[in-house]
Amino acid sequence: MTIPVIAIVGRPNVGKSSLFNWLAGRRIAIVDPTAGVTRDRLSTLIDVQGRTVELVDTGGLGIEDVDNLTEHVERQIQLAIDQASLVLFVVDARDGRVPLDEEVAQRLRAVNKPVLLVANKCDVPEIEPDAAEFFQLGLGPLQCVSAQQNRNKAELLRAIAERLPKPTAEEKAPGEVVLKLAIVGRRNTGKSTFINCLAESERMIVSEVAGTTRDSVDVRFERDGKVYLAIDTAGVRKKKSLANDIEFYSLARAERSIRRADVVLLFFDAAQPISRVDKQLAEYILEQHKPAIFVVNKWDLLKGEMATSEMGDYIRQTFPSLDHVPIAFITARTGKNVQAVLNLAQALHKQASTRVSTGDLNRVLRYALEKNPPPVRQNRRAKIYYATQAATNPPTIVLFTNGSELFDNTYIRYLLRTFRDQLPFSEVTIRLELRKRHGPTEEGESEAEAIQQPAQARKRPTSKKKNKQPEVWKDI
């Protein structure tokens, strides 16, 4: 163990997730009056008096899950307790001591680890004397706090620091995350299985029950000495099919996960046709200009029935505007091609982080303009004076023109295709911005003169990808 782990446990609806978000300083876990919202272990890194620790939120102990996942939730709680250096036993000061609190206390007495009793929902000082009844649980000192009213946070952190084990020579702060992956898709496409395979541990609940994962869960893992962050998300449904507030929050967090990620993995079930939800997710990924991989999971179910090229053609026809996105065929259950997907994601992130010189960019632009000049619109010919790369992640190319309204979508798509073919951005989305150049221009200048490149530079630039076909892996 490199850093201490603090596990938050307790019966349902005592405010564990609120406490988790409060200590983390941001909204991570879904907070809802419905009992049993949290199922998987949620974790984040926090600072406790200059020391980095991992804080873990868990599901409610003793609840009967509506989807018959009680055994899975209990196992995740036990794994959190087993890995913990300190357990925060959270109780509800307003409800007082209830029989289920006694059951949780009985379970924690058998744990040979320090336990800190935390009475949440002490919103005002007058409630604190009533919380004294929790001393009867026999778990030592009591810390009264209110996550909602932001009361006694400093006192709680000080109590946590006092009960943490002494630092050891093996303890070290985790390294910087080199790549953040968001795993999104419909329900039951194998996202959680894929996460467990990457983390090489039982990190997420895996079940045939649709909608098992409800939150966006950050899972840190290491490969070859590098730290990665995989963001597992709830399976997305049509908005009109959302059954309750919990599913609405899950959808919102899935979209936020896409925005946070460096690379997005859009999962498909090999045995199911592509749906409207898949198309909506793809459109959102495109809107956010995120590098992406189409991941066809459960490919072993179709082995011998369909070739990868056939499935690849089907995906390309369904997403014509994303023909640059690579396709991967995996079987997460057995780990087939999982490491290859991680390697591909790193390559895409490297592409999106590449910066091209202004000279190379304008040579490609000159080639594009000479091969296919802009059309005449409103009795005016569109002109591009020069181009520059303004940013990376995503690669952002700015074109200075005589008026962005003169360029239609067809010509913009042509420029994007040319840039993707000739520049090292063959598999990532490029953001193209058109700006009007201020200042006088010569009426008779041509596009070639406008970008001001010498005549010897007008030869066709060397393509960065030769005869590149959409990436479809061989049959597995």
Secondary structure, DSSP 8 states (H G I E B T S, - for coil): --S-EEEEE-STTSSHHHHHHHHHTS--S---SSTT---S-EEEEEEETTEEEEEEE---TT---TTS-HHHHHHHHHHHHHH-SEEEEEEETTT---HHHHHHHHHHHTS-S-EEEEEE---SGGGGGGGGGGGGG----EEE-BTTTTBSHHHHHHHHHHHS----TT------EEEEEEEEEBTTSSHHHHHHHHHTS--S---SSTT---S-EEEEEEETTEEEEEEE---B--GGG--SHHHHHHHHHHHHHHHH-SEEEEEEETTS---HHHHHHHHHHHHTT--EEEEEE-GGGGTTTS-HHHHHHHHHHH-GGGTTS-EEE-BTTTTBTHHHHHHHHHHHHHHHT----HHHHHHHHHHHHHHS---EETTEE--EEEEEEEETTTTEEEEEES-GGG--HHHHHHHHHHHHHHSS-TTS--EEEEEE--S---TT--HHHHTT--GGGGS----SSSS---------
